[in-house]
Amino acid sequence: MTAGWTAADMAELGHRHARLEGECKLDELMETLCADPVYEFHPMGLTFRGGDTTRRYYDQFIRRFIPRIQGYDLVDEWFNERSVAQEYEIRVEREGAIIALRTVGVLFVDEDSIASGDPRLGGERIYGGEQLVREFTGEMFSELRPL
């Protein structure tokens, strides 16, 4: 890890990313990510990568998932200089009912971006069941590839 980059810096980057996601600010959200982010879904073992694909993922997430959120709780959070892990319970409307989805998202830093002086996230590892992955990815689910 590059000298000067701290756990507090990582927490700030992760919090900014989460805030911008919640505020549905797609362009600013994308600025928190490196050019070739990697997203992994566990335990299903699925992934996508790349800036264009990530933009499409967040565009559909903002359009079709966020408006259905009825509430959420940040259950816990952990961070160090490499990553921020956040456990959430999200209550979302689905077909007239409210369902609860539990997930842990691990945002990780792109170490090359720290060395260049423009720290960005390298992507996210998202832990949750198939229902959560389908809810998050929507129309892109069929595009996910095995790890």
C-alpha positions in Angstrom: 0.0 0.0 0.0 1.2 3.5 -0.8 2.6 5.5 2.1 0.1 8.1 3.4 -3.0 6.2 2.4 -4.9 5.3 5.7 -7.9 3.4 6.9 -9.6 6.8 7.4 -8.9 7.7 3.8 -10.5 4.4 2.7 -13.5 4.9 4.9 -14.0 8.4 3.4 -13.8 7.0 -0.2 -16.3 4.2 0.6 -18.7 6.5 2.4 -18.6 9.0 -0.5 -19.4 6.1 -2.9 -22.3 4.9 -0.8 -23.7 8.4 -0.4 -23.6 9.1 -4.1 -25.2 5.8 -4.8 -28.0 6.7 -2.4 -28.4 10.2 -3.9 -28.6 8.6 -7.4 -25.8 10.8 -8.7 -24.5 8.5 -11.5 -21.7 10.6 -12.9 -20.2 11.5 -9.5 -20.6 7.8 -8.4 -18.6 6.7 -11.5 -15.9 9.1 -10.6 -15.2 7.1 -7.4 -14.3 4.1 -9.5 -11.3 3.2 -11.5 -11.6 2.8 -15.3 -11.9 -1.0 -15.2 -13.9 -1.9 -12.0 -14.7 -5.5 -11.1 -17.9 -6.6 -9.4 -18.3 -10.0 -7.9 -21.4 -11.7 -6.4 -20.8 -14.4 -3.8 -21.5 -17.2 -3.1 -23.0 -17.5 -6.6 -19.6 -16.9 -8.1 -20.7 -14.4 -10.7 -19.0 -11.3 -12.0 -18.9 -8.4 -14.4 -16.2 -5.9 -15.1 -15.4 -2.7 -17.1 -16.4 0.9 -16.9 -19.2 0.8 -19.5 -20.8 -2.3 -17.9 -20.5 -0.8 -14.4 -22.2 2.4 -15.6 -25.1 0.3 -17.1 -25.3 -1.6 -13.8 -25.7 1.5 -11.7 -28.0 3.2 -14.3 -30.5 0.3 -14.0 -29.9 0.0 -10.2 -30.8 3.7 -9.8 -33.8 3.5 -12.1 -35.4 0.3 -11.0 -34.1 -0.8 -7.6 -33.5 2.3 -5.5 -37.1 3.7 -6.0 -38.5 0.5 -4.5 -36.4 0.8 -1.3 -38.8 1.3 1.7 -36.0 1.5 4.2 -32.6 0.1 5.2 -30.4 -0.3 8.2 -26.6 -0.3 8.2 -26.1 -3.3 10.5 -22.3 -3.0 10.8 -19.2 -1.6 9.1 -15.5 -2.5 9.1 -12.7 -0.8 7.3 -8.9 -0.8 6.8 -6.6 0.8 4.3 -7.6 -1.7 1.6 -11.4 -2.0 1.9 -14.7 -0.9 3.5 -17.2 -3.7 4.4 -20.8 -2.7 5.0 -23.6 -5.0 6.1 -27.1 -3.9 5.3 -30.6 -5.0 5.7 -32.6 -3.5 2.9 -36.4 -3.5 2.8 -37.7 -3.3 -0.8 -41.2 -3.4 -2.4 -41.7 -6.4 -4.6 -45.0 -7.3 -6.2 -47.0 -5.5 -3.6 -45.1 -6.9 -0.6 -42.1 -5.7 1.4 -39.2 -8.1 1.4 -36.0 -7.9 3.5 -32.7 -8.4 1.7 -29.5 -8.9 3.8 -26.1 -8.2 2.2 -22.5 -7.4 2.9 -20.7 -5.3 0.3 -16.9 -5.0 0.3 -15.6 -2.0 -1.6 -11.9 -2.3 -2.3 -9.4 0.3 -3.4 -7.6 0.2 -6.7 -4.0 0.3 -5.6 -2.7 1.7 -8.9 -4.9 4.8 -8.4 -3.5 5.5 -5.0 0.1 5.4 -6.5 -1.0 7.9 -9.2 -2.5 10.3 -6.6 -6.1 9.9 -7.6 -7.5 7.2 -5.3 -10.5 5.2 -6.6 -12.3 2.1 -5.9 -11.4 -1.1 -7.8 -14.9 -2.5 -7.5 -17.0 -4.4 -5.0 -17.6 -7.9 -3.7 -21.2 -8.4 -2.9 -22.4 -11.2 -0.6 -26.0 -12.3 -0.7 -28.4 -14.9 -2.0 -29.7 -15.3 -5.6 -32.8 -13.2 -4.9 -30.6 -10.3 -3.8 -28.3 -10.7 -6.9 -31.3 -10.7 -9.2 -32.8 -7.7 -7.5 -29.5 -5.8 -7.7 -28.7 -6.7 -11.3 -32.2 -6.7 -12.8 -32.1 -6.9 -16.6 -28.3 -7.5 -16.5 -28.5 -10.8 -14.5 -28.1 -12.9 -17.7 -24.9 -11.0 -18.6 -23.1 -12.0 -15.4 -20.2 -14.4 -16.0 -18.7 -17.1 -13.8 -15.7 -16.0 -11.8 
